[in-house]
């Protein structure tokens, strides 16, 4: 499903993203809180994030019907698990007074849900 071209594009994107994040973080540390340059430094990072969406859409366009169906089910499972984690975190925060969950937990739910959905759909279709 993920071909060599996708991994090459993803690797280039990942290197650019990490470089921009580290560079922006280093520069932001030295700027005052009210500096207009803070917003200007975040914009290139947002553009690189949009490039990630473009890379994913290009990959989906190269899929055949079965690969699209597997990807759709994996993405759906990922979304449902992330919604479950987010809603549960909110309920525990509001009702039980628990601390706010880290966004890293939601990202882990997205990744884990995608993996579970992918393995389940691949077993069914392949």
matplotlib code that plots the C-alpha trace (Angstrom):
import matplotlib.pyplot as plt

x = [0.0, 2.8, 5.2, 8.7, 7.7, 5.5, 8.3, 10.7, 8.3, 7.5, 11.2, 11.8, 8.8, 9.8, 13.4, 12.0, 9.4, 11.9, 14.4, 11.8, 10.5, 13.9, 15.0, 11.8, 12.0, 15.6, 14.7, 11.5, 13.4, 15.3, 12.3, 10.2, 6.6, 5.0, 7.2, 5.4, 8.1, 6.7, 3.7, 6.0, 8.1, 5.1, 3.8, 6.5, 5.8, 2.1, 3.0, 5.0, 2.0, -0.1, 2.5, 2.0, -1.7, -0.8, 1.5, -1.2, -3.7, -1.3, -0.8, -4.5, -4.9, -2.4, -4.4, -6.6, -10.1, -9.1, -6.3, -8.7, -11.1, -8.4, -7.2, -10.8, -11.5, -8.1, -8.8, -12.3, -11.0, -8.4, -10.9, -13.3, -10.6, -9.3, -12.8, -13.2, -10.0, -10.8, -14.4, -13.3, -10.5, -13.0, -15.5, -12.8, -11.6, -15.1, -16.7, -13.9, -11.5, -8.7, -5.9, -6.2, -4.8, -1.8, -2.4, 0.2, -2.4, -4.8, -2.0, -1.2, -4.9, -4.8, -1.8, -3.0, -6.5, -5.1, -2.8, -5.7, -8.1, -5.4, -4.6, -8.3, -9.2, -6.1, -7.0, -10.5, -9.7, -6.3]
y = [0.0, 2.4, 2.5, 3.7, 7.0, 7.8, 7.0, 9.2, 12.1, 11.5, 11.4, 14.8, 16.2, 14.9, 16.3, 19.7, 19.6, 18.7, 21.3, 24.0, 23.1, 23.0, 26.2, 28.1, 26.8, 28.0, 31.5, 31.8, 31.3, 34.5, 36.6, 38.6, 37.5, 40.4, 40.2, 40.0, 37.7, 34.9, 34.6, 34.9, 32.0, 29.7, 30.3, 28.2, 25.3, 25.5, 25.4, 22.3, 20.7, 21.5, 19.8, 16.6, 16.7, 17.1, 14.1, 11.9, 13.0, 12.1, 8.7, 8.1, 9.1, 6.4, 3.6, 1.1, 0.5, -2.2, -0.1, 2.9, 0.7, -0.5, 3.0, 4.3, 1.7, 2.4, 6.1, 5.6, 3.4, 5.9, 8.8, 6.8, 5.9, 9.5, 10.7, 8.1, 9.2, 12.9, 12.5, 10.3, 12.7, 15.6, 13.6, 12.7, 16.3, 17.8, 15.1, 13.6, 16.6, 14.7, 16.7, 17.5, 14.8, 15.5, 15.9, 13.1, 10.7, 11.7, 11.3, 7.9, 7.0, 8.1, 6.0, 3.0, 3.2, 3.4, 0.4, -1.7, -0.6, -1.3, -4.7, -5.6, -4.4, -5.9, -9.3, -9.0, -7.7, -9.3]
z = [0.0, 0.9, -2.0, -2.3, -3.8, -0.7, 1.7, -0.2, -0.2, 3.5, 4.4, 2.7, 4.4, 7.8, 7.5, 6.5, 9.3, 12.0, 10.7, 10.7, 14.2, 15.7, 14.0, 14.9, 18.6, 18.8, 17.5, 19.5, 22.8, 22.2, 21.2, 23.6, 24.2, 22.3, 19.2, 15.9, 14.6, 16.8, 14.4, 11.3, 12.6, 13.0, 9.4, 7.7, 10.1, 9.1, 5.4, 6.0, 7.8, 4.8, 2.6, 4.7, 3.9, 0.2, 0.4, 2.0, -0.7, -3.5, -1.9, -1.7, -5.4, -6.3, -4.5, -6.2, -4.9, -2.4, -1.0, -0.6, 1.3, 3.6, 4.2, 4.7, 7.4, 9.1, 9.1, 10.4, 13.3, 14.0, 14.2, 16.4, 18.9, 19.0, 19.7, 22.4, 24.1, 23.8, 25.1, 27.9, 28.9, 28.9, 31.0, 33.5, 33.6, 34.1, 36.2, 38.3, 38.5, 36.7, 35.1, 31.4, 29.1, 27.0, 23.2, 22.8, 24.1, 21.4, 18.8, 20.2, 19.9, 16.3, 15.5, 17.4, 16.0, 12.5, 13.1, 14.5, 11.7, 9.0, 10.3, 10.6, 7.2, 5.6, 7.1, 5.7, 2.2, 1.4]

ax = plt.figure().add_subplot(projection="3d")
ax.plot(x, y, z, "-o")
ax.set_aspect("equal")
plt.show()
